């Protein structure tokens, strides 16, 4: 394995206790949000039917996998170019593929050495990658079903949290516990990515990771409250920090335009960072949603604490989940914010959304939202 500027090491016991306390507090708030009454339907989204209108945007909602399929506590979701959807159950220790025709197949489980999976990604050839936080490894599931461990604790991996795949089939993974990030190429050669800049830029608690069309890597530092950019030449720079209003970044997404979107779990917001370095907060906890026929700045009482994951489509619509508020939103390029799903989900009995975490969007504009506590995944499809 190639090693470049190795850094990291365990944090102090006092800091571990502090972050454990925060995690418990966050979980308590999330539980309160889950059990604390339904969010109001967004202009007829979920009045007992699976089709409706969300703030003037026609869409349909469908539950595509549940706990009845063997899924428990899913955190993440990914979709390939053929429309296959992948999600991982952190409590059930497995990964499922949901085919376009609705067929659900378990493709990897604890029997192959997977524990507490927290991230999943898929490459252009249909290979699926999953990061096991509990097993401290990354597994590759080939199209023919062959499972291969491509990174583990012996190579410096501890609590992997983020996965990304670029157009050349290189895989990128963050190691939350050791403060490292790795690149694994198509030949399974492992390279440690330097996360320390020449002028003192550094990161702690790497979580989300993304790579753009130019090969720039972006890593979110959950503990250091920042995002670092690593160019193909290895130049490291900080593109957003706590001083910009970002706290505990978790989700990150890159668009082909070079724009980067990052969600702050602790700051309850989402930022846009342009290639020129302009930073704009585009979503925050005090969401401003347009009532029917009203201006986009009018409030309707819906909030979105604990922004969790973020995704962006080809048209640069941005999608974000609200973990505590049990909903997900779309932010369009013109600034319109639309709630696309809430705790009522598709309106059918027993098909609610609770503690949404992961989110993804496919080439057709279908959005996939994971309900961690409700143990399900929903597909929200445009009907216009």
ABEGO torsion letter per residue (X at the ends): XBBBGBBEEBBBAAAAAAAAAAAAAAAAAAAAAAAAEBBBBBGGAABGBABBBBGGBBBBBBBABBAAAGBBGBABBBBBAAGBBBBBBAAAGBBBBBBAAGBBBBABBAAAGBBGBABBBBBAAGBBBBBBAAAGBBBBBBAAGBBBBABBAAAGBBGBABBBBBAAGBBBBBBAAAGBBBBBBAAGBBBBBBABBAAGBBBBGBBBBBBBAAGBBBBBBAAAGBBBBBBAAGBBBBABBAAAGBBGBABBBBBAAGBBBBBBAAAGBBBBBBAAGBBBBABBABBBBBBBGBBAABBAGBBBBGBABBBBBAAGBBBBBBAAAGBBBBBBAAGBBBBABBAAEAGBBGBBBBGBBBBBBBAAGBBBBBBAAAGBBBBBBBAX
